Amino acid sequence: MQIKNIELKQKEEKRLKLRNRMQMEDKIKDAFREAMDNNDIEIELTDTFRDYEDWDSLAYLSMIAALDEEFGVEIENEEFEKLETVQDLVDAVKAKL
């Protein structure tokens, strides 16, 4: 019985982590939309965010501020320049939490 309880707890923890990851991804996608002032843009994790039509230096600064405000993380300019995809940014935020 105790083994079954442990297995159930582990499954619940996995579900919670998945839900938290998906919420983080959604918040980052929303931050991109807000930074580019375009709520209609479809954002995929595999997108190269610098290829977005509305991506510019103001969007960059807005993203940096949004990440700090939403997640309490700071991504330095050098680190941000190495990021290419939305997934890269999600991974960078996860690593700092």
Secondary structure, DSSP 8 states (H G I E B T S, - for coil): -HHHHHHHHHHHHHHHHHHHHHHHHHHHHHHHHHHTT-TT----TT-BGGGSTT--HHHHHHHHHHHHHHH-----HHHHHH--BHHHHHHHHHHH-
